[in-house]
Amino acid sequence: MDATITTAKAGALQPIDQAKPTGAVADPIFVGALWASGIFVLILLGLIIAQLFEGGLPALRHFGIDFLWTATWNPVTENYGALVMIYGTVLSAVIAVIFALPLSFGIAFFLTEIAPEALRRPIGVAVQLLAAVPSIIYGMWGFFVVVPLIAAYVQPPLIDWLGPIPVLGVLFSGPPLGSGMLTAGLILAVMIIPFITAMFVETLESVPPMLKESAYGVGATTYEVYKNVSIPYGKTAMVGAVMLGLGRALGETMAVTFVIGNATRLSASLFAPGATIASTIANEFPEAAIGSLKLTSLLQLGFILFVISFIVLALSRALVRSRLD
């Protein structure tokens, strides 16, 4: 009886044993392909960094470290500095996050807790479709629609109400041109809302139903459950979503170029025209001669933008890791 069982088991295992040689050949090839893919990404990233650094090195040698905090950008005298573009890049991205964060919270809360089942999918798809709109379309829409509306209905009352206030009024001073830092931040906010909202929705839907039902069982309202259960549970992923949106806003080019005004001068007013690193490269690069100081300065700006994006990514990982710990 035991011999029969042993023979049957051996027969059942025979097809698996015969398949081992094929796996022994395929597995190393598959693992090698994965290693090659990962190494290719590192090599590609390293080549991009090296190209930007090498291309911008002559400008750094010519202007020194002062290139980072010089506010002058004058192609006529060939005097270039990155301060105006760094300031515009960071400020417009921060404005975008300030506007996008509460809207993303509200949309995610509505889709996960309030909206009826018949509306959740259409609204969710509509929000995701915003991410598929090309950035140049956002720029054209901003230039022809948003800029005139802000110049006519937003900036004048803000200048009248907030302009006379000491210190705060500096942010809302100047003529109502429509284009400027505030407008660029608003357009960027619309562009990053789909990315942040999608991650917020996924995070809120992953909250265990037992936690929410327990909160409802002790008399908590929908808002209290959202504030005290859902958000604390998914705060780590939400921090990552916000940083992802910030990184997306930092590198945006065409939409910002249409509405920011493209003035390479420093101003504390949110209504004043400005420039970002990406918009300056888009505007100035076609006119830069090969080997010129202007071209090397633009390449140095690209390297600075990469460093800023890397800092944001590193900061987001540090924040997420500290919350996980």
C-alpha positions, 0 to 999 in steps of 0.5 A: 500500500505504501509503495503504491502511494509513493509511486503515485506521488512520484508520478504526480511530481514528474511534470514539475521536475520536467519543467525545472530545466526550462525555469532554470534558463528563463529565470536568469534571463528574466532577472537579468532583464530586470537588472538591465532595466533598473541600471538603464534608468540610473544611467539615463538619469546620470547622463542627463545630470552630467549633461546639464552640469557640464553644459552650465559649468562655464556660466558658473565659472564666469559668474561664480556662486553669485549666479544663484542670487543675482536678480539680473537677466540681461542678454544685451550686457550678458549679465545673467542671474537665476534669482528671479527664476528660482523665486518665480518657480518656487512661489508659483508652485507654492501658490498652486499647492495652497489652492489645490490642497483644499479643493482636492480634499473637498473633491475626495471627501465628496466622492468617497463619503457624500456623492451617490453611487450614480455620480461617483464614477462620472465625476471621478472620470471627469477629474481624471480627464483633467490630467489628460488635457495638454498643458498648452491648452491650459495655457491658452485657456488661461491667457484668453479666459482666466487672465481677463477675468482676473484683471477685471473682477479679482485684482481690482477689489483685492487691490482696493481692500488689501492694498492699503494694509501695511506689509500685507498690502505689498503682496496685492499692489500694482496695476491689475494686468491679469497675468502674473504670479497669482494667475500662474499659481491658479493655472498650476492648481487646476493642473495638479488637482487631478493628481492629488485628488486621485491619490486622496481618493485611493487613500480614503477608500483604503480606510478599513470600514470597521474603523469608520463604522466604529466611529459612527457607532459612538455617535461621530458625524460624517465630518468627524469620521473624515477628520479623526479617522480617515485623514489620520489613517492615510496622512502618510500617503496624503503627504506623498500626494501633496509632494507629487503635486508640488513636483509636478508644478515646479517643472510645468512649462507651457501653461506658465509661459502663457500667463506669468508675464515673462518679466525677469525682474523681482517683485514682492507683488503677486500681481506682478509679472514674473518668470520661472526656470521652465518658462525662461528656458522655453522663451530664451533657448531658441535664441541662444547661440551654441557655445554662448554664455546665454546658452550655458546660463540656461543649461545651468538653470536646468540643472538648478531646476533638477536640484530643486526637484530632487530636494522636494522629492528627498523632503517628501520621502523624509516626511513619509518615512518619519510618519511611518516610524 
